[in-house]
Amino acid sequence: MAEARAAEVCRDLERIDERGFVVIDRLLGSAALDEIRHTLDPHLGGKHFGRNDFEGFHTERVYTLPALGAVFAALVEHPRILALCDALLSPNYLLTAAQAINIHPGENAQAFHYDDGFYQARRPRPAISISTIWAVDPFTEENGGTEVIPGSHRWGDEIPADAVSAIDFDQRMVYGRGNAPPTAEVMTRPADAPRAAGPMVETVVMPPGSVVVFLGTLWHRGGANCGRSTRLALSTQYCEPWARQQENFFLAVPREVARGLSERVQDLLGYSIHPPFMGHAGGLHPKRYLLP
């Protein structure tokens, strides 16, 4: 059994190295999906729509999932995902984001971006973060399935000239001048900016319970939802142990909730030390602050 799992991870890593991402089918069963929907239900229903075009004005986002239920804590430490993170990131890596993304009908496609773009490091380079997007509803061409550009994880700071048809025009103009990796200003394009899609773009189509795992350097976007129903997904992201997390889990996850999480999830939230002493609290191990 262990050999079979190791072989699966090796195949996943080969695909990630080649294309920048891998799709793993039906990693979650129907019971887990039902629990996810049930736990999220009180937080959806139009309560948390995006505040800008990048978040999506017709997209609900629920952040800090480990604070909401055990099913999300289990997702964060899924062994198949952590095996990939073990291979791609340094020891003591952290959870940097955990959110639900519910794309409503009529939502536009996002601007193309890559998830570790806010770390101001020149490309090409190894990824500083690893992202996952879990399908709770089916991902289709019609309902806003994630769109990726295979091989774009190898791009440098200049977008290749033959990729112009696959990248949003405003990103090409700003990022193509050799500037630093895109900031939020670059990622948020004007409402009237062209939304081009070319032969390099591939839509991730997958059934519920499946997950796409991709490098933080892969260019991608949430697709437009041209269907008649919402498309619910979860995204967990992991980063190098020296990188700042997107979400401040110390404040967002109540201490009484953090106490009840597994030691592995506590480590991922940041209750851990990266040698020699990154992450200490008053000179002490941060887990001391979880003691009753």
Secondary structure as GFF3:
##gff-version 3
##sequence-region A 1 292
A	DSSP	alpha_helix	2	19	.	.	.	ID=ss1
A	DSSP	beta_strand	21	24	.	.	.	ID=ss2
A	DSSP	alpha_helix	30	40	.	.	.	ID=ss3
A	DSSP	three_ten_helix	41	43	.	.	.	ID=ss4
A	DSSP	beta_strand	59	62	.	.	.	ID=ss5
A	DSSP	three_ten_helix	65	67	.	.	.	ID=ss6
A	DSSP	alpha_helix	70	76	.	.	.	ID=ss7
A	DSSP	alpha_helix	79	88	.	.	.	ID=ss8
A	DSSP	beta_strand	94	103	.	.	.	ID=ss9
A	DSSP	beta_strand	129	135	.	.	.	ID=ss10
A	DSSP	beta_strand	147	148	.	.	.	ID=ss11
A	DSSP	three_ten_helix	152	154	.	.	.	ID=ss12
A	DSSP	three_ten_helix	161	166	.	.	.	ID=ss13
A	DSSP	alpha_helix	169	175	.	.	.	ID=ss14
A	DSSP	alpha_helix	184	187	.	.	.	ID=ss15
A	DSSP	beta_strand	202	203	.	.	.	ID=ss16
A	DSSP	beta_strand	211	215	.	.	.	ID=ss17
A	DSSP	beta_strand	220	221	.	.	.	ID=ss18
A	DSSP	beta_strand	231	239	.	.	.	ID=ss19
A	DSSP	alpha_helix	249	252	.	.	.	ID=ss20
A	DSSP	alpha_helix	255	259	.	.	.	ID=ss21
A	DSSP	alpha_helix	263	269	.	.	.	ID=ss22
A	DSSP	three_ten_helix	286	290	.	.	.	ID=ss23
###
